[in-house]
Amino acid sequence: MTALPTGWRAETPGPDDVAALHALRERHEVAARGAPSAGADATDAEVAGDGAASREHLVVRDATGAARGWATAHDRAAGRVLVAVVVDPELDDAVGDQVAGALFTWAQGAGAALARARGLARTQLDCGAFEADPRHQRRLAAAGYRHVRTWWQMRRPVAAGDEVPAPTGPGVAVRRLERTEGAMPGERDLVAVHDVLEEAFADHFNHHEETFDEFLARLRADPGHRWDHWWLAELVDEAGTRPVGVLVASASTDADGRAVGSYVEYLGVLRTARGRGVARSLLDAVVTDAAVRGRGHVALEVDADSPTGAADLYASCGFTTSYATQSWHRYADVP
């Protein structure tokens, strides 16, 4: 690993470090885009909770023991590792660059180790940046990453009248996954969700196939996970009833843990069913649900270069762009 400043050290963080790491992440996000975006429950889940099993972490401490840098390597799917590097914005650029270099070097090794465990010879390292954060972008470029995509983070306020369900598209039926009270949905619906999403996103940018078990484990590890935020859209016609669309949402919480919004994790429609109002019907379902629950907004992320016209659909449904993020990629070979 690249050398750290004299007296500084790097180590694996534990549950006792969650508060300090979340504070570090908040300082970074406020400096980068003017407001925090990740909740404390997300940091806890990643470091000490259900999401920790698929992640490796490294914290850099200064001579006083304070957390000044943090890197994560998340085994996202076969051939894809999500990298996150957070550097304290209070550091001057020279020291911050040194810390960032050390963390990116560690992340490359951690990514290679995750690829080795999967029996791969190479893996993609996928790291994000806020569009309004040139300092982090400069550090990404110095670490060998290149900017490959831009994403719009969109939001729609929930307004009076949204609690009234809108009509679905012709021949389209939208429902929650079937389950008994307090239980998981049945395997049939869960498999249908996974299959629809895998097929719907097969031609999308940077799609990496996930197994059914990986998909379920990852989404259930999200602290905002709720089974009653999963919807299936089905076409009903003379050929019968068949699933063609999926929307998976989660609850967005405030600093006190209250659910104040809904976030669309996935919205996918089979190519053969596009143009029939399936996506709009699913969006109407999550907006109506948020209104009934008394939440203030629904948010989502969309590929700025999506070939499906998704951004235009969201705009027509009242979503506007709050800020933009970027994907930066490089590759790590297994020694």
Helices and strands as residue ranges (DSSP letters): E 9-11, G 15-17, H 18-33, H 40-47, G 50-54, E 55-61, E 67-77, E 80-87, H 93-117, E 122-130, H 134-142, E 146-157, E 172-176, H 187-200, H 212-220, E 225-237, E 240-253, E 259-269, G 271-273, H 278-292, E 297-303, H 310-316, E 320-333
